[in-house]
Structures are given as structure tokens and as C-alpha cells.
């Protein structure tokens, strides 16, 4: 476009210059050359100095109608078109109003030129029109129509460009928001995986340590029992390693076997096997379950993890535990979990750990509450209430 507009102006100026050498309006060559150079300068500065170029185009259009070939009037058309493209509707209207004022001056200059033009080749100047006002109105009407069409066309193009720009900006903003939502989802998934791995590894290591201590104590007098205990340690370790690999595979997106990729998460139906592991590790645990368990896999997983974390804390931190009771009560609109140990002499929670905060996060997903703290008899108590959301 930077090359096309000056080319159009040059062709228009040459055509009008050819027509201007014929009577009755013969234009001096110096005037056409000077106006042409000024017109090219206006076109060259229209991007860097748009306001100055607009004023220059208006002035040159009036001078061209007064003493030139009239070719510079196309600069006024380009100027109002550019104003319509780049300015708002109000701004384009103001530029159009200014152009109309200069158009009135140009029409008046053309009328005066027709009245007092010098004789060419002995030909007398044209006679004075009887109705000068009507002649001026005819010229001004043509100029006004040309300026109006150029302004409206420029406003239409400018509106379309701004609309497309808004659409592109909106698409880019939506793309950024989509990427941000994806990053948030990844962060939440990583947090969930970290919480799951904490529960799995902490519980399994506690069981392994407890069984290993028992095997170490019994290896001299009861080697067969120690051998069975070591076998349980190996089995627990393999099971834990498989679950950790499954969780890490979900994070990394690795392709593995269908069993590894889609292995089911534990739920409330596996509380019996969880308690059996703790009993095998030497922790006296009694499980009581009442009501109908939830069919929601997320709620079942939450119940399982809360019981698992509570028993893990007892294994890791409690000493001389006489008994541990796990009570899970499934009711119509909620489920309650109570885990309490009797006779422990050490607090069954670790300062600064992720156990209880992780349970609070899980309970918060189901608009529930959780209480954890020591009892008067020296034991530790964990109580949680979660809402059931089946439809």
C-alpha cells in the first residue's frame, strides 16, 4: 500500500496535467511540479506525522483547485479515508468536518479561477457566470460527496480492522486462560498424587518397620515366625512399589500395561485388608463398620486414606498400645470415622508432617470436619465427618 498510493497519485496527476494544457484552464508547469513534489512529501510523512500530513493534504487540495491541475484533491480523499480507518467514529467525524471546510474553500477558489483566469492564445477568459452561488454549490456538492464516501468507507474498514483485532486479542486471551487452567489442573493433579504417595509410602514403611522389628526380635527363638515376617515385608514392599510406579506413571504419562495404568484405587471395602496389615505388624486393631458403604469411589478412597493415615500415625509414634478401635458409620447423608488408640504413651502425630493436613484437605472436599488430638487416658483420637453426595 505504501507504493500503491503514491503510484495512484502520480498517475492521476499526470492525466490531469495532460488535460490542463488545453484551454480554457491552462496550468503553469512550475505550479504542477511544485504541487506534485509537495504531494509526494505529504504521502511520505502521512505515517510519521499524520496530523501534519492531513493539514498539508487539505491545503494542497485548495491550492491545486486555485492554481494547479486539481490532482492534489485526491490527497484530501486519501486523508479522510485514513482518518476513518485509524480514528474512532467521533474522530473521523471531526476530520470530515475540517475537510468539508477546506472543500468549501476549494470550491470557492475554483469559482474565482473560472472567473478571472488569464486569456490563453488570444482567447478571452470565460464570461462571469450569472449565478455564481449556484456554480459554487455544484462544485461543493461534488467535493462533499467524494469526501463523505471516502470517510464512510474508511470508517467501515477501520471498524472491521478493530473488530478483527478484538477477536484476535480475545482468542489469544482465551488461549492464555486455557493454558493457565491446564497448568492449574496439572498442579492440582500433582498435589493429589503427592498426597496419595505420602499416604501409601508412610503406611507401608511403618508396617515394614514394625514387622522387621518383630522379625529381628524373634529370629533367635522363633526362626520360622521371623521367616514369615520377612516374607510379609517383601510382599508389602512389592505392593507399595507397584502402587508408587502406577502413581508416577500417571504423572509422567508413561505407557505401561493395562493393569498398571488402570489399577483401581483402594476404597472402603478394603479396610479389612488394611486392618489385617496393621495386625500383622503387631498393632492390635478392631474394625467396626455399620451401614451401607458409599458407591462414590472418591468418597470411598477418602475414607480409606483417613483410616490408613490414622493407623500409620499410631504405628509410627505410639508406644505400648493396648488396643486401637476403628469405627466407620455409614449413614444416609454422611459418614463418620473414629480411630482411637488406648494406652499409648507418645503422641500419635508428628509435628510439621503432612498427615493431618492431608486428611483436612481430603475432608474439605466433602464439606466435612475432622478433629485430631490426645485423649485423657493418654491415647490419641481422630474423628472425621464427611457428607455423602450420591444422586
Phi, psi and omega in degrees: 000327178298330178270329184289318183296311176299326178295316178298318178297318181296317179297316180298319180294320179295316180299316180289330177294321177297318180291333184284348179280353178266147176295162004270353184250084178272125184261133177299145182296320181299324181293318180293321180294314181297314179295323179296316178297318178296323178296319177295324177296320178297317179294326180288332184261001189294336179272318181285319181234076186295320181292316178296321178294323179296313179297318179298319179296320179295315181295316181295325179295321178292314180297322180296321177289335182276313187230356184249200182273351183088002182292332183287353175296335178293335176296323177295323178295315177298323184293314180288328175297314179297321178296320178294326180287316190267338184258168173287176180299319179294316179297317178297323177296321178295316178297322178295320178298316177297318179297325178294324177296312177295329177295322176296319177296319179297318178297320178295317178298322179294323178295314180296319180298320178293334181279317189247015180304141183290153178292142182241123178055042177078005180270129180292151177298155181299149181293156180293125179299142180292325181242084182295321180298320178294321178297317178297320180296322179296314178299315184294326179296316179297316180297316182297318179297316180297316180294320180295315180298316180296320180294313181295320179296317177296320178297321178296315178297317180297318178297318179296318179297316179295322179296316178297319177299320177295320178296318178296316179297320179295319179296318178294321179295318177295323178295319177296317179296322177297317179295321178295318178297322178296320178294320178297317179297320178297318179297318178295321179294318178297322178295320178296317180297318179297320179295318179296316182294324178300313181296316183295308185291318181298314181294315184295318179295322178297317178296316181298317181295315181297316180293321179295320176298316178296320179294321179295322181287331185260359187294332181281315186266326182231075184296329180294316178295322177296323179295318177296323179295319178297323177296320177295323177300313180298318180295317178297318179297317179296318179297317179295317179298320179296319180291322177295319178298320178298317180295315179293326177295325176294325179289316185277345183074028182285148175271125179222194180291159180297324180295323181285324184284321188246026177298133185290147174286152177294155177220189185295337180290345181261013177297327181297314179293327177295315178296322179298322177300315181294321177297318178297332178278358177100009180261119178288113184231138176236126183254132176232120179236128178234151179086183182261122181298156181287148174269357177284115182296328178293318178292320178297320177296319180297315178299315180299314183292324178295314178296318180299314181293321179296314178293325177297318178297322178295315179299320187278325192242341183272153178229145178052053179279125180278322180198153176226131182244131175243118181239121177240118182244113178268117178245181187298313186243004180202169176225137179243146181231128178229121176235119181219140176245150184242129172095002180288142181256357179233140180303135183269037173219150180255136180289134178075009181276179181258000186296294182294316174303322177296320177295322178298319179296319179295316181295324181297333178295337181245026176052042182250188179228158177215140177232134179218129180179172181286157176256168181293329182275009177096355179273191181230143186229133174235124180233132180224143176231127182234147176277143175267135186238028179293149178251000000 
